[in-house]
């Protein structure tokens, strides 16, 4: 979307959880379409969108300025791990496995 995030269907606002659903699906299909995520998606814009959804008190909300919740925090961070953004300075965010949603 123009905001840098992903949505689940046309006309919906971008939602941080679709970072996971879309990137994981694309990663699983990667061998079929023979391309890398960075060739299909603007990963920097997507990383920026996820960072905009981060709440000051911790966690991620579905959209910028929304309150965080466990669902969006988990899937937002899982998706962020597939973009190559591994948590900044300490590198604490490990890449999640698309088939299992586990590091």
VENPEWO-V113118 format. One line per field, one symbol per residue. ss: DSSP state (H for helix, E for strand, L for the rest). phi: phi as a letter, one per 30 degrees, with the letter a starting at -180 (. if undefined). psi: psi as a letter, one per 40 degrees, with the letter a starting at -180 (. if undefined). A space follows every 10 residues. Layout:
ss=???
phi=???
psi=???
This chain:
ss=LLLLLLLLLL LLLLLLLHHH HHHHHHHHHH HHHLLLHHHH LLHHHHHHHH HHLELLLLLE LLLLLLLLLH HHHHHHHHHH HHLLLLLHHH LLLLLLELLL LEL
phi=.ddjcbbdae icddbedded edddddddde dddhbceddc bdddddeddd ddddcedjib cdbeidddbd edddddddde dddjdcjied idcddddedb hbd
psi=ideeaiidii eiiihddedd dddddddded ddefiideed igdddddddd ddehideiih idiheiiiid dddddddddd deeehfebde fehihihdde fi.
